[in-house]
Amino acid sequence: MTEIADWRPGLRLLRAALRGTRAPVLRVAAWSAVEAAPALASGWVLGRALDQGFLDGRPATGLAWLTLLGVLYALRAAAERAVFEPLSHIVEPLRDELVRRLVHGTLYAAVHRVRTADATDVARLTGQVEAVRGIVGALLRTARPLAVTLVAALTGLAVLDPLLAALVGVPLAVAVVVFLVSMRTVIRRRQSYLAAEERVAAVTGEVLAAGRDITALGAEERAASDVRDAADASVATALAVARASAVRAPVVLLGGRLPVLLILLTGPALVQRGGVSAGAVVGAVMYVTVYLVPALELMTGSVAGYWSQLRVLSGRLAAASDVPDVPGVSNDPVPVPAPVSVSVSVSVSAQDVVAEVPREGDLEVRNLTFAYGPHAAPVLRGLDLVVPSGDNLAIVGPSGIGKSTLAGLLAGVETPLDGTVTMAGQPVRPGRVALLPQEAYVFPGTVGDNLRYLAPDLDTAALDRAVAAVGARELVARLGGYDAELTDPAGTLSSGERQLIALARVYASPARVVVLDEATSHLDMAAEAVAETAFAARPGTLVVIAHRLTTAARARRVLLLDGERPVLGSHAELSATSPAYAALVGHWTAQAPRVPQGSRAGRP
Ligand SMILES: Nc1ncnc2c1ncn2[C@@H]1O[C@H](COP(=O)(O)OP(=O)(O)OP(=O)(O)O)[C@@H](O)[C@H]1O
């Protein structure tokens, strides 16, 4: 048997989603009080009209009381009209907030793989949000006046005559208890019904999507019987819900009709004995027939249905929008996911770097913090670093630690979340610093156009020197010289050839700082050595994201990004002092030398 799902997460979700609607809720409460006025006063006023007016031979007094009743009804009509506007201010934001939480929770689940989630889920769940919105709206329109009516009518009855109130109250209380107990069964069966409905949708979806395969395998019978079984189970659960809901009839009989019968049977005797007036008996009957019975019918009918649906649906939405609490991070109003990327807190020690006094042309990094997105964990945090003009710095570290991110920040193509990257006191910007990524871009045009892209006025002699320096002379000659047309560089040049052209282009550029982010990865080791040595000898600063031991060994200094504290030093120093660096060197050494990937002759 299905267990009733815990209702609390759903309730918490609804409460959280309704936060911020205090003002309209207060307005609804105020109008509800006005709406309740006739239910509170009607039986009592009718009793007075009879006892002090019509039965006492003073019809004018009786009419005056009835006029008061008319005024109360007019007020209620006004209140019923006025309450719609604040109701919409509760229900509409509820929908928006639920959708927001749901999409967030589903994205979180997809990113962190804590639950299976896809776009279909979001679509299905947003449909359920619409249902919840509709139900909350309906409950506010029905259950709210029902509750105030019940309370008001019972209060009015107790004031009118405590004995008659007891005659009504006892069977009513028993009926309410019976009803609440039966609600558990209704809710449980409704859960089964919802699950069965979803199963029908799932099975039907599978069969429709696999139609061709089913036909090819001759499995039509099997598929049809799967769908039939699911549909039969759904019908059975729907009938079970209907049977459980049928308890409403005895509840209304017990809590509504029986009290009327009791009043009518005992009323004349009570009046004759004295103490209870005829007006009070008529007033009590009015309370029960005009207010309590319809309220009970509503409570056991549509309100019970709405209520059980709301419990089931909000529980499901709560599960789908669930995002675990991250300490120190608020899930509300904008929930923050746990870190997606590998994060590292980077702070190069003062002795290592900050002691260097920056000079003109130095690249200066201060308290640099960067994250991909406002809610992602920082990839770099609090990094301080000075790269002196003319330096040759290799950045090393495990994959995903943030080397390329730092390269982008040094070149000014990424914007820090906090802190600065400056040259001569000015924030770096692309142009003064050239960043060469792993994927070299060669565009259709002449070889010369590509090489002069960053230095359009460069003379041929200077271009020759750049091409020779990075080791691209053979390639340029093979392509037909500077005027040779490259119509489809992506298709005709290998990755290594494209890297050589890009290296020559950056070498020839006026950039004072060059950042090579694995820009020689497709060259063989000899070609890489030529290019890196050329850049090291080039006036200006060189920063290389290193993927080989040789690159780190060639650099003047090495910045190791790993764990909480990055380390800076020469290759020899780090090899001797940093276990993490020694481990990385060991890893590089163990790797077989790469097969040349077409730096000169080879094609990918
Ligand atoms: N555009 C991006 N959006 C979100 N996260 C990113 C993005 N680029 C990188 N990251 C994440 O930031 C972290 C650092 O990435 P980065 O590419 O800087 O590392 P890396 O040390 O250069 O790695 P590798 O050596 O594999 O190139 C990684 O966890 C990565 O998944």
The ligand as an SDF file (V2000), in Angstrom:
LIG
                    3D

 31 33  0  0  0  0  0  0  0  0999 V2000
   33.6900   28.9550  -19.7070 N   0  0  0  0  0  0  0  0  0  0  0  0
   33.6460   28.2860  -18.5580 C   0  0  0  0  0  0  0  0  0  0  0  0
   32.5090   28.2260  -17.8350 N   0  0  0  0  0  0  0  0  0  0  0  0
   32.4580   27.5680  -16.6640 C   0  0  0  0  0  0  0  0  0  0  0  0
   33.4770   26.9320  -16.1000 N   0  0  0  0  0  0  0  0  0  0  0  0
   34.6340   26.9460  -16.7730 C   0  0  0  0  0  0  0  0  0  0  0  0
   34.7710   27.6120  -18.0230 C   0  0  0  0  0  0  0  0  0  0  0  0
   36.0450   27.4630  -18.4490 N   0  0  0  0  0  0  0  0  0  0  0  0
   36.6550   26.7320  -17.5050 C   0  0  0  0  0  0  0  0  0  0  0  0
   35.8160   26.4240  -16.5030 N   0  0  0  0  0  0  0  0  0  0  0  0
   36.1260   25.6740  -15.2920 C   0  0  0  0  0  0  0  0  0  0  0  0
   37.0970   26.3900  -14.5540 O   0  0  0  0  0  0  0  0  0  0  0  0
   38.0540   25.5200  -14.0300 C   0  0  0  0  0  0  0  0  0  0  0  0
   39.4200   25.9480  -14.5140 C   0  0  0  0  0  0  0  0  0  0  0  0
   39.4750   25.7570  -15.9120 O   0  0  0  0  0  0  0  0  0  0  0  0
   40.7750   26.0600  -16.7510 P   0  0  0  0  0  0  0  0  0  0  0  0
   40.4700   25.7510  -18.1820 O   0  0  0  0  0  0  0  0  0  0  0  0
   41.2430   27.4240  -16.4240 O   0  0  0  0  0  0  0  0  0  0  0  0
   41.7600   24.9720  -16.1450 O   0  0  0  0  0  0  0  0  0  0  0  0
   43.1820   24.5150  -16.7150 P   0  0  0  0  0  0  0  0  0  0  0  0
   44.0580   24.3880  -15.5470 O   0  0  0  0  0  0  0  0  0  0  0  0
   43.6100   25.3950  -17.8380 O   0  0  0  0  0  0  0  0  0  0  0  0
   42.8090   23.0800  -17.2750 O   0  0  0  0  0  0  0  0  0  0  0  0
   43.4880   22.3010  -18.5270 P   0  0  0  0  0  0  0  0  0  0  0  0
   44.8860   22.0500  -18.1560 O   0  0  0  0  0  0  0  0  0  0  0  0
   42.6730   21.0130  -18.5900 O   0  0  0  0  0  0  0  0  0  0  0  0
   43.3060   23.1540  -19.7400 O   0  0  0  0  0  0  0  0  0  0  0  0
   37.6840   24.1320  -14.4880 C   0  0  0  0  0  0  0  0  0  0  0  0
   37.0180   23.4990  -13.4430 O   0  0  0  0  0  0  0  0  0  0  0  0
   36.7650   24.3640  -15.6420 C   0  0  0  0  0  0  0  0  0  0  0  0
   35.8070   23.3340  -15.6940 O   0  0  0  0  0  0  0  0  0  0  0  0
  1  2  1  0
  2  3  1  0
  2  7  2  0
  3  4  2  0
  4  5  1  0
  5  6  2  0
  6  7  1  0
  6 10  1  0
  7  8  1  0
  8  9  2  0
  9 10  1  0
 10 11  1  0
 11 12  1  0
 11 30  1  0
 12 13  1  0
 13 14  1  0
 13 28  1  0
 14 15  1  0
 15 16  1  0
 16 17  2  0
 16 18  1  0
 16 19  1  0
 19 20  1  0
 20 21  2  0
 20 22  1  0
 20 23  1  0
 23 24  1  0
 24 25  2  0
 24 26  1  0
 24 27  1  0
 28 29  1  0
 28 30  1  0
 30 31  1  0
M  END
$$$$
